[in-house]
Amino acid sequence: MFSVVRSRALVSLLVVGLLAAWCSPLAEAEVVSAASKPDANVIVFVGAGQTKIGFIDADGSHLRFVTPMPRGVVYEPVLSPDGTKVAFVSSLQLGLCSNEIYIMNVDGSDVAALPGVEGCALDPVWSPDGTRIAYDSSLSGNGSPDVWVIDAGGGTPSELAAGSQPTWSPGGTQVAYTDTSQVLVASGAGGPATQVTHLSSGYVSQPIWSPDGRYIAFQDTAPNVTSSTEMIVTPQGAGLQALFSSDNPGGVSWAPDSHRFVISNNEVAKGLAIVGLGGQVDSTLPTGEAQDASWIDTSPTNAPGGYWLAAADGGIFTFGNAKYYGSEGGTHLNAPIVGIATTPNGGGYWLVAADGGIFTFGNAKYYGSGAEPLTPKFVAIQPSTTGAGYRLAGTDGSIYSLGDATYNGALNNTPINQPIVAIGN
């Protein structure tokens, strides 16, 4: 979800300048000190000359490169959520716009074009669960691009909207993109889009959804001006705010903590720099010339050191390495939220309301609800061992088992002095 892109015109010029040397078949990928999986908090970028994809830990250590296309240019690399693969763009055929999306292992092996992608493809970005890739493509190579979604293993893509530069919401249910003048948001399954910004002029590019889900950052470039202003806005279109301006063709990407950015080709670093939300430089990274950086935390969510809090209105608050996958905050609920349960790998969660309603986020799946006539007030939810089901507990001690969650008894019709308030295992 952290794809950082450059203008389509710039990409085309770079392709034209380098295509003449691409007459012989591709050689095997050159691997330059790359691990099979990068450390959890890693930045991926394109190095000098646009032939190498680089990795560097956010603390500036473990710089390493791979060269997946020795005779071609590469750009827009993005790590899969589990940190094992990289999607990137390269051009192999003569022409102004013959870009293809490729997938490789992070050590540079098993490079292959993503089957089913056609046209002038750019801006790949993984869905948070790693099962889909959104991108934009102009089938003619000259017309306006459209946003497409395709399975991560390839297949038949689905057209999502007219626009470009997609970015997934942390929960994987929505996609933000730009039509060059505004930021819009559509369902990841398709359907009508909602216009988020209402700018009067300028060129809007590089929308990126913050990992905590609160904001969409984007660049606004005024007519006849070379510098861009980094802006943020909520997904609902509120809180539009200018953060900082920068002569920064290499792009901006959120940090996993949603409180910083990594900037490519920063004026101070002449490479990568980590900056605060006001644009102040916190640190520079020893990458040399770099662009198209994206920053992702690939640590397992169920590792020690994180947790979620759920509010009665459906709001979600994350701490430590717990990841945000969406919320019901701002949504009308028939009954307040009373419990939260996470999937076994921490890749999603369920919310349960007092009326037994179930809300799913991330990789949590829906297996039914307790929202039926004459049911008690619910107070808690407990996932099954496999995560393919859950139990709901009522204030009277009743238990509703859904999915593969087993039923082992309840307090139905048993007098109790105080209402039940929790369920444990």
C-alpha positions in Angstrom: 0.0 0.0 0.0 2.9 2.3 0.0 3.6 2.8 -3.6 5.4 6.0 -4.5 5.4 7.0 -8.1 6.6 9.5 -10.6 4.8 11.1 -13.5 4.0 8.9 -16.5 5.7 11.3 -18.8 9.0 11.1 -16.9 8.8 7.3 -16.9 8.3 7.3 -20.7 11.4 9.5 -21.2 13.5 7.3 -19.1 12.4 4.2 -21.0 13.1 5.8 -24.4 16.6 6.8 -23.3 17.6 3.2 -22.3 15.7 0.9 -24.6 18.4 0.9 -27.3 20.7 -1.3 -25.1 18.1 -4.0 -24.6 18.6 -6.1 -27.6 19.9 -9.3 -26.0 17.9 -11.7 -23.8 17.6 -11.1 -20.1 20.4 -12.5 -18.0 19.9 -14.2 -14.7 19.2 -11.7 -11.9 22.3 -10.4 -10.2 22.1 -10.7 -6.4 24.1 -8.2 -4.3 24.1 -9.1 -0.6 20.3 -9.7 -0.2 18.6 -11.7 2.4 15.7 -14.1 1.7 13.5 -11.8 3.9 14.4 -8.3 5.0 14.2 -7.2 8.6 10.8 -6.1 9.9 11.1 -2.4 9.5 12.5 -1.9 6.1 12.6 0.7 3.3 12.7 -0.5 -0.4 13.8 1.9 -3.1 15.3 2.2 -6.6 19.1 2.9 -6.6 21.3 5.0 -8.9 20.9 4.2 -12.6 17.5 2.7 -12.1 18.9 -0.9 -12.5 19.0 -2.0 -8.9 16.4 -2.4 -6.2 17.7 -1.5 -2.8 16.7 -2.4 0.8 17.8 -0.6 3.9 16.6 -1.0 7.5 14.9 2.2 8.9 17.8 2.7 11.3 20.2 3.0 8.3 21.8 -0.5 8.6 21.9 -3.5 6.3 22.0 -1.8 3.0 21.7 -4.4 0.2 20.8 -4.5 -3.5 19.5 -6.8 -6.1 19.5 -6.4 -9.9 16.5 -8.2 -11.2 16.7 -6.8 -14.8 20.3 -6.2 -15.8 19.4 -4.7 -19.2 16.4 -2.7 -18.1 15.2 0.0 -15.9 13.2 -0.7 -12.8 11.0 1.5 -10.7 8.2 1.6 -8.1 9.2 -1.4 -6.0 6.8 -2.4 -3.2 7.3 -5.1 -0.6 4.5 -7.7 0.0 3.0 -7.4 3.5 4.9 -10.5 4.7 8.2 -9.2 3.4 9.0 -12.1 1.1 8.3 -10.7 -2.3 8.6 -7.4 -4.2 6.3 -6.1 -7.0 8.0 -3.6 -9.3 7.7 -2.1 -12.8 10.1 -2.6 -15.7 10.1 -2.2 -19.5 11.4 -4.9 -21.8 10.0 -4.0 -25.2 10.6 -1.1 -27.6 8.0 1.6 -27.4 7.1 4.6 -25.3 4.9 2.7 -22.8 5.5 -1.0 -22.6 5.7 -1.3 -18.9 5.0 -4.6 -17.1 4.6 -5.5 -13.5 7.0 -8.1 -12.2 7.1 -10.1 -9.0 10.3 -11.5 -7.4 11.6 -12.9 -4.2 13.4 -10.3 -2.1 16.7 -12.0 -2.8 16.2 -11.3 -6.5 15.2 -14.8 -7.6 12.2 -16.1 -9.5 11.5 -12.9 -11.4 8.3 -13.2 -13.4 5.8 -10.9 -15.1 2.4 -10.8 -13.4 0.1 -12.7 -15.7 -3.0 -10.9 -16.9 -1.6 -7.3 -16.7 -1.9 -5.5 -20.0 -1.2 -2.0 -21.3 1.0 0.7 -19.8 1.1 -0.6 -16.3 2.4 1.4 -13.3 2.0 2.0 -9.6 1.5 -1.6 -8.2 0.5 -1.8 -4.6 -0.2 -4.9 -2.5 -3.5 -5.3 -0.6 -2.9 -5.5 3.2 -3.5 -9.3 3.2 -1.1 -9.8 0.3 -3.7 -11.5 -1.9 -4.3 -8.8 -4.5 -2.4 -6.0 -6.3 -3.9 -2.8 -7.4 -2.3 -0.8 -10.3 -3.1 1.6 -13.1 -2.8 1.0 -16.8 -3.6 2.7 -20.0 -4.3 -0.1 -22.5 -3.5 2.2 -25.4 -0.4 3.6 -23.8 -1.6 7.1 -24.7 -5.0 7.5 -23.2 -6.1 8.1 -19.6 -5.3 5.4 -17.2 -7.7 3.2 -15.2 -7.2 1.6 -11.8 -7.3 -2.2 -11.8 -7.2 -5.0 -9.2 -5.7 -8.4 -9.9 -5.0 -11.5 -7.8 -1.4 -11.5 -6.6 -0.7 -14.7 -8.6 -2.2 -13.2 -11.8 -5.4 -13.8 -13.6 -8.1 -11.6 -15.1 -8.0 -8.0 -13.6 -11.1 -6.1 -12.6 -11.4 -2.5 -13.5 -12.0 -0.4 -10.4 -12.2 3.2 -11.6 -10.9 5.8 -14.0 -7.7 7.2 -12.4 -4.2 6.3 -11.4 -1.8 5.8 -8.4 -4.0 3.6 -6.2 -3.4 3.1 -2.5 -5.2 0.6 -0.2 -6.9 1.4 3.0 -5.3 -0.5 6.0 -8.3 -2.8 6.2 -8.1 -3.6 2.5 -11.7 -2.7 1.9 -11.2 0.6 0.0 -8.8 2.1 -2.6 -7.9 5.7 -2.9 -6.6 7.1 -6.1 -6.3 10.4 -8.1 -7.8 11.7 -11.3 -4.9 14.2 -11.4 -7.1 17.0 -10.0 -8.7 15.3 -6.9 -8.3 12.4 -4.5 -11.1 9.8 -4.7 -12.0 6.7 -2.7 -13.8 3.6 -4.0 -14.6 0.2 -2.6 -12.0 -2.4 -3.3 -14.7 -4.5 -4.8 -15.8 -1.8 -7.2 -18.7 0.6 -7.3 -19.2 4.4 -7.2 -16.3 6.5 -5.9 -16.5 9.3 -3.4 -14.6 12.5 -4.1 -12.5 13.2 -1.0 -10.8 16.6 -2.0 -12.4 19.6 -3.6 -9.4 21.5 -4.8 -9.8 24.4 -7.2 -6.6 24.0 -9.2 -3.3 22.1 -9.3 -2.0 18.7 -10.1 -2.8 16.0 -7.5 -0.5 13.0 -7.3 0.9 10.2 -5.1 -2.0 9.6 -2.7 -0.9 7.3 0.1 -3.2 6.0 3.0 -1.6 6.3 6.4 -1.1 2.9 8.2 -3.3 4.0 11.0 -6.1 4.7 8.6 -6.7 8.3 9.7 -5.3 10.2 6.7 -4.6 10.1 3.0 -1.4 12.1 2.1 -1.0 13.4 -1.4 1.1 15.9 -3.3 -0.5 19.1 -4.7 1.5 20.9 -7.4 0.3 24.3 -8.5 0.3 25.2 -12.2 3.8 26.3 -13.5 5.4 25.5 -10.2 8.2 22.9 -9.8 7.8 22.3 -6.0 4.9 20.3 -4.5 3.1 20.7 -1.2 2.5 17.6 0.8 -1.1 17.6 2.0 -3.2 15.3 4.2 -7.0 14.8 4.4 -9.2 12.3 6.2 -10.8 9.6 4.1 -14.1 11.3 4.7 -12.8 14.6 3.2 -12.3 16.5 6.4 -9.2 18.1 8.0 -7.4 19.2 4.8 -4.0 20.4 5.8 -0.7 21.5 4.1 2.3 19.9 5.8 5.4 21.0 3.9 6.7 21.9 0.4 9.6 20.2 -1.3 11.3 20.1 -4.7 11.0 16.3 -4.5 10.5 14.3 -7.7 11.3 11.0 -6.0 8.2 10.8 -3.8 7.0 10.5 -0.2 5.9 7.4 1.7 4.4 7.1 5.2 6.4 5.5 8.0 4.6 2.5 9.7 4.0 4.7 12.8 2.0 7.2 10.7 4.0 10.1 12.3 6.8 10.4 9.8 7.6 10.1 6.1 10.5 8.8 4.1 11.4 11.2 1.3 13.2 10.2 -1.9 15.8 12.5 -3.4 15.5 14.8 -0.4 17.3 18.2 -0.9 19.4 17.5 2.3 20.1 13.8 1.9 20.4 13.7 -1.9 18.9 10.2 -1.4 16.6 9.1 1.4 15.6 11.1 4.4 13.2 10.4 7.3 11.2 13.5 8.1 8.5 14.6 10.5 5.1 15.6 9.5 6.3 19.2 9.3 9.1 18.3 6.9 11.9 18.6 9.4 14.7 16.0 8.7 15.0 13.5 11.5 17.7 11.4 9.9 19.3 10.6 6.5 20.0 7.1 5.1 23.3 6.1 3.4 21.7 4.9 0.2 23.3 7.2 -2.3 20.9 8.4 -5.1 17.5 6.9 -4.5 13.9 7.2 -5.5 10.5 5.5 -5.4 11.0 4.6 -1.7 8.3 2.8 0.3 8.4 1.9 3.9 6.7 -1.1 5.4 6.7 -3.0 8.7 6.6 -6.7 7.9 6.7 -7.9 11.5 4.0 -10.4 12.5 1.2 -8.7 14.2 0.8 -11.5 16.7 4.4 -11.0 17.9 4.7 -9.7 21.5 4.5 -6.0 22.0 1.2 -4.8 20.6 -2.6 -4.6 21.3 -5.8 -3.0 20.2 -8.5 -1.1 22.1 -12.0 -0.9 20.8 -14.4 1.9 21.7 -18.2 1.7 22.1 -18.7 3.6 18.8 -16.5 1.1 16.9 -13.3 3.2 16.9 -10.0 1.2 17.0 -6.8 2.3 18.7 -3.5 0.5 18.1 -0.4 0.3 20.2 3.0 -1.3 19.8 3.2 -3.5 16.6 -0.6 -4.0 16.4 -1.8 -3.0 13.0 -4.9 -1.0 12.0 -7.3 -2.8 9.6 -10.3 -0.5 9.8 -13.1 0.5 12.2 -16.7 1.4 12.6 -15.9 4.9 13.9 -18.2 7.5 12.4 -20.7 4.8 11.4 -24.2 4.6 12.8 -24.5 1.5 15.0 -27.7 0.0 16.3 -26.0 -1.1 19.5 -22.6 -0.2 21.0 -19.5 -2.3 20.5 -18.8 -4.5 23.5 -15.9 -6.7 22.5 -13.0 -7.4 20.1 -11.1 -10.6 19.1 -8.2 -11.0 16.8 -7.4 -13.7 14.3 -4.7 -16.2 15.2 -2.0 -14.5 13.1 -3.1 -11.0 14.1 -4.0 -10.1 10.6 -7.5 -8.9 11.4 -10.1 -8.7 14.1 -13.8 -9.0 14.8 -16.0 -6.5 16.7 -19.1 -7.6 18.4 -22.0 -5.3 19.3 -24.4 -5.6 22.2 -27.1 -6.8 19.9 -24.8 -9.6 18.6 -23.9 -7.8 15.3 -20.4 -8.8 13.9 -18.0 -6.5 12.0 -15.0 -8.0 10.3 -11.7 -6.3 9.4 -8.4 -7.5 7.8 -8.4 -11.3 7.4 -11.2 -11.9 9.9 -14.1 -13.6 8.1 -17.8 -13.5 8.9 -19.4 -16.7 10.2 -22.7 -15.4 11.4 -24.0 -13.2 14.2 -26.2 -13.4 17.3 -28.5 -10.6 16.2 -31.8 -12.5 16.5 -35.1 -11.7 18.2 -35.3 -12.5 21.9 -31.5 -13.0 22.3 -29.7 -11.6 25.4 -27.4 -8.6 25.5 -24.0 -9.8 24.3 -20.8 -8.8 26.1 -17.9 -10.7 24.6 -16.4 -12.6 21.6 -13.8 -15.4 21.6 -12.2 -16.7 18.4 -11.8 -20.5 17.8 -8.3 -22.0 17.8 -8.2 -22.0 14.0 -9.8 -18.6 13.6 -12.5 -20.1 11.4 -15.2 -19.3 13.9 -16.0 -17.6 17.2 -18.2 -17.8 20.3 -20.4 -15.0 21.6 -21.2 -14.7 25.3 -24.4 -13.2 26.6 -25.1 -11.4 29.9 -27.2 -14.4 31.0 -24.4 -16.9 30.4 -25.6 -18.1 27.1 -23.1 -19.1 24.4 -23.5 -18.8 20.6 -20.9 -20.9 18.7 -20.4 -20.0 15.1 -18.2 -21.3 12.3 -15.9 -24.1 13.7 -16.1 -22.9 17.3 -17.3 -25.8 19.5 -20.1 -25.5 22.0 -19.2 -26.9 25.5 -22.1 -25.8 27.5 -23.6 -22.6 28.9 -25.5 -21.1 31.8 -28.9 -21.0 30.0 -31.7 -20.6 32.5 -29.3 -20.9 35.4 -29.9 -18.2 38.1 -26.8 -16.0 38.6 -26.2 -13.2 41.0 -24.6 -10.8 38.5 -24.5 -10.6 34.7 -21.7 -12.3 32.7 -19.1 -9.7 31.5 -16.4 -11.8 29.7 -15.4 -15.1 28.2 -11.9 -16.7 28.4 -10.1 -19.8 27.5 
